[in-house]
């Protein structure tokens, strides 16, 4: 059954550090790493190697962008890198010992819940769309107050270790499909008694499956152009938004900022007639009682 004194919670603060305000959880190391990579390793103990590109590519930047042959070779190397070292989706969690208000205690004659847990193991349900998730093992977690002679006054306040453990869960998708995972847990108490139970299930959202390109950002634009031009029949996606331009740009930055190509992309212009489409939409909404000479239709168009 459920374990009433343990909570497995997503930690969305790490994603907000990346500038994404989409209320999702997955995190990643930005291409190039730098100070961000150092901070990441300190916070999570994870090098994030499968989110990085070979450092020698930085020395080769000047050459690949000069010719189409160079771009093709780089794209081939990039695809080979993805096949040999596929990226994982990382979800940060916090496992928290949080006594419930109605937990049994010796005072009411019921068996008291253990306040010190040892050798915890979290296992996860399977999905046809993901490789099996490796189990996570935690040596120790406990309630906020522990009777120890060497305990400092501030320990046991309910914040940080030992009542809280940070976990970084790695997922390897076979296909980019949102899903849910169940979580089972096993642990021992201080009397070597073993307990089995389950924690809250968690969801993997579609937004969690996005990762930045594993290339130096200066190469994103030429690689995008090369990919676009290689398509026999590229398809445009057109969306008309009835919003102010500044609002749309802010939403793009907060929802997609780290995935957007940072420099200008040279592609063919869109020939979709936005103003005509907007006019017909208004004409239909007015049951045909709209005169072109009575109202000008102005549409601001940005290519993203």
C-alpha positions, 0 to 999 in steps of 0.5 A: 500500500501507500507509504504515508510518511514519504513523498516523492515530489518533482523539483521544478526550480531547476528547470526555472534556472534554465529560463523555462516557465512552462510548469514542467520538470525535465532539466538538461545541461546547456550546450557548451556547459561552462559555469552552468555545467560546474554548477550542475555537477555541484548540485546534482553530482552528474556530469551531463556528458550525454548532453554535450558535444565533443570539445574538438568540435569547437576547434573545427567551427571555422571550417564546417560553416564555409561549404555545404560539404563541411556542413554535410560532414558535421551533420553526419558526425552529429547523427553518429554521436546521437546513435553512439551516445543517446541523450537521457531525459533527466527529471529532478525529484525530492524524496521527503520524509513528511509525517502525516497528521494522522500517523499512528503512534504509541500513544494511541495504541497503534504500531508507530511508523519507523522514523529512521529508514535504511537501504531504500530502493525505488523501482519503477513501472515499465513502458513500451515507449521507454527503456527500463528505468534503473532502480535508485538506492538511498542509504538513509532517510529519517524524520526531521528530529533524530536523537543523536548526541552529536546532533546540531541544534539546527538539524532536524528542523525538517529541511535538508538531510536527513529528512530530504534526499535529492534524486535525478531520474534518467529516462531513455525514450524509445519514442517521444510519447508522454506517459506515467510511471508507478513507483514502488519502494522497499526499505528497512527500519532500525530493527531490520524489519523490511517494508514494501509499499508504493509512492505517488506515480509521476507523469512525463509531459511532452515538453519534458522530451525536448532537448537542445541541439548538442552542437555549439550554438553558433552552428545551430543556424547553418545546420537548421538551414542545411536540414531544411534545404535537404527536405524534398517537400518542407512543410510550414506550420502556420498559426495566427495568434490574436495577441500583441507581438510583445506578448507572443515573443515573451511567451516564446522566450519563457516556454521555448527560449533554450531551444530557439536557434539564437541567430538568424536563419536564411530560409525561403519566405512564407507566401501564405496571405495572412491578411486575406485569411484574417479578413475572411475569418472576420467576414465569416464571423460577421455573417458576410456583413463586413465591407473591405472599405470600412475596415482595414485588416493589418496583421503583423507577421514574424517568422519564428 
